[in-house]
Amino acid sequence: MNAVTLPAELWADVDEGTEALVEEWRVKEHDTVTAGQVLGSVVLVKSSHEITAPVAGTVQRICVQVEETFARGTTLIELS
């Protein structure tokens, strides 16, 4: 199982305790994705960032839904 998170470098200059918001998902559970494919986008400190698949696989679970917030290190999507 591959856990997809917001890359650590995007959190580098962000204060501890700050949360991000899932803006949209472009995939749904059980979709097949390719490495580098855009899965969705999030907003962190007023900036939108795309989330990409680190590897090819199948979306097993979307862990954070649209309009939900999440903290640093949270698994957003699980791929197999």
Short mmCIF file of the C-alpha atoms (twelve columns), coordinates in Angstrom:
data_MODEL
# 
_entry.id   MODEL 
# 
loop_
_atom_site.group_PDB 
_atom_site.id 
_atom_site.type_symbol 
_atom_site.label_atom_id 
_atom_site.label_alt_id 
_atom_site.label_comp_id 
_atom_site.label_asym_id 
_atom_site.label_seq_id 
_atom_site.Cartn_x 
_atom_site.Cartn_y 
_atom_site.Cartn_z 
_atom_site.pdbx_PDB_model_num 
ATOM 1  C CA . MET A 1  0.000   0.000  0.000   1 
ATOM 2  C CA . ASN A 2  1.317   3.470  -0.900  1 
ATOM 3  C CA . ALA A 3  0.165   6.356  1.261   1 
ATOM 4  C CA . VAL A 4  -0.096  9.656  -0.615  1 
ATOM 5  C CA . THR A 5  0.585   12.719 1.531   1 
ATOM 6  C CA . LEU A 6  1.253   16.384 0.859   1 
ATOM 7  C CA . PRO A 7  5.018   16.591 0.198   1 
ATOM 8  C CA . ALA A 8  7.110   17.653 3.198   1 
ATOM 9  C CA . GLU A 9  8.746   20.511 1.270   1 
ATOM 10 C CA . LEU A 10 5.362   22.263 0.977   1 
ATOM 11 C CA . TRP A 11 5.126   22.316 4.780   1 
ATOM 12 C CA . ALA A 12 8.684   23.647 5.229   1 
ATOM 13 C CA . ASP A 13 7.784   27.280 5.961   1 
ATOM 14 C CA . VAL A 14 4.393   26.592 7.535   1 
ATOM 15 C CA . ASP A 15 3.769   27.035 11.261  1 
ATOM 16 C CA . GLU A 16 3.101   23.899 13.318  1 
ATOM 17 C CA . GLY A 17 -0.623  23.352 13.776  1 
ATOM 18 C CA . THR A 18 -1.531  24.848 10.387  1 
ATOM 19 C CA . GLU A 19 -3.922  22.694 8.389   1 
ATOM 20 C CA . ALA A 20 -4.514  22.359 4.653   1 
ATOM 21 C CA . LEU A 21 -7.846  21.879 2.841   1 
ATOM 22 C CA . VAL A 22 -8.721  19.359 0.123   1 
ATOM 23 C CA . GLU A 23 -10.006 21.457 -2.772  1 
ATOM 24 C CA . GLU A 24 -10.905 18.668 -5.240  1 
ATOM 25 C CA . TRP A 25 -10.274 15.067 -6.210  1 
ATOM 26 C CA . ARG A 26 -9.935  14.185 -9.898  1 
ATOM 27 C CA . VAL A 27 -10.090 10.457 -9.169  1 
ATOM 28 C CA . LYS A 28 -12.409 8.180  -7.269  1 
ATOM 29 C CA . GLU A 29 -11.893 4.951  -5.378  1 
ATOM 30 C CA . HIS A 30 -10.975 1.975  -7.608  1 
ATOM 31 C CA . ASP A 31 -9.652  4.217  -10.427 1 
ATOM 32 C CA . THR A 32 -6.378  3.110  -12.017 1 
ATOM 33 C CA . VAL A 33 -3.730  5.857  -12.052 1 
ATOM 34 C CA . THR A 34 -0.296  6.335  -13.586 1 
ATOM 35 C CA . ALA A 35 2.809   7.631  -11.831 1 
ATOM 36 C CA . GLY A 36 2.784   11.430 -11.934 1 
ATOM 37 C CA . GLN A 37 -0.946  11.668 -12.659 1 
ATOM 38 C CA . VAL A 38 -2.707  14.554 -10.916 1 
ATOM 39 C CA . LEU A 39 -5.038  13.103 -8.292  1 
ATOM 40 C CA . GLY A 40 -6.468  16.359 -6.958  1 
ATOM 41 C CA . SER A 41 -5.578  19.652 -5.350  1 
ATOM 42 C CA . VAL A 42 -5.270  21.133 -1.880  1 
ATOM 43 C CA . VAL A 43 -4.985  24.625 -0.461  1 
ATOM 44 C CA . LEU A 44 -2.210  25.362 2.024   1 
ATOM 45 C CA . VAL A 45 -1.750  28.916 3.318   1 
ATOM 46 C CA . LYS A 46 -3.792  30.458 0.476   1 
ATOM 47 C CA . SER A 47 -1.857  28.574 -2.242  1 
ATOM 48 C CA . SER A 48 -3.275  25.745 -4.335  1 
ATOM 49 C CA . HIS A 49 -1.090  22.658 -4.888  1 
ATOM 50 C CA . GLU A 50 -1.659  19.600 -7.073  1 
ATOM 51 C CA . ILE A 51 -1.344  16.144 -5.550  1 
ATOM 52 C CA . THR A 52 0.237   13.602 -7.892  1 
ATOM 53 C CA . ALA A 53 0.493   9.834  -7.767  1 
ATOM 54 C CA . PRO A 54 3.994   8.759  -6.674  1 
ATOM 55 C CA . VAL A 55 3.531   5.382  -8.406  1 
ATOM 56 C CA . ALA A 56 1.113   3.687  -10.787 1 
ATOM 57 C CA . GLY A 57 -1.672  1.756  -9.105  1 
ATOM 58 C CA . THR A 58 -5.289  1.684  -8.050  1 
ATOM 59 C CA . VAL A 59 -6.963  4.135  -5.681  1 
ATOM 60 C CA . GLN A 60 -7.948  1.969  -2.718  1 
ATOM 61 C CA . ARG A 61 -9.253  4.668  -0.416  1 
ATOM 62 C CA . ILE A 62 -9.695  8.431  -0.337  1 
ATOM 63 C CA . CYS A 63 -8.898  9.240  3.287   1 
ATOM 64 C CA . VAL A 64 -9.676  12.992 3.338   1 
ATOM 65 C CA . GLN A 65 -12.778 14.230 1.535   1 
ATOM 66 C CA . VAL A 66 -13.301 17.483 -0.394  1 
ATOM 67 C CA . GLU A 67 -13.692 20.500 1.934   1 
ATOM 68 C CA . GLU A 68 -12.082 18.615 4.843   1 
ATOM 69 C CA . THR A 69 -8.915  19.902 6.494   1 
ATOM 70 C CA . PHE A 70 -5.869  17.852 7.364   1 
ATOM 71 C CA . ALA A 71 -2.590  18.186 9.250   1 
ATOM 72 C CA . ARG A 72 1.008   17.644 8.194   1 
ATOM 73 C CA . GLY A 73 1.729   13.964 7.480   1 
ATOM 74 C CA . THR A 74 -1.903  12.925 6.986   1 
ATOM 75 C CA . THR A 75 -2.528  10.188 4.407   1 
ATOM 76 C CA . LEU A 76 -4.763  11.681 1.712   1 
ATOM 77 C CA . ILE A 77 -5.158  8.675  -0.596  1 
ATOM 78 C CA . GLU A 78 -4.056  5.050  -0.424  1 
ATOM 79 C CA . LEU A 79 -2.838  3.380  -3.648  1 
ATOM 80 C CA . SER A 80 -2.133  -0.289 -4.233  1 
# 
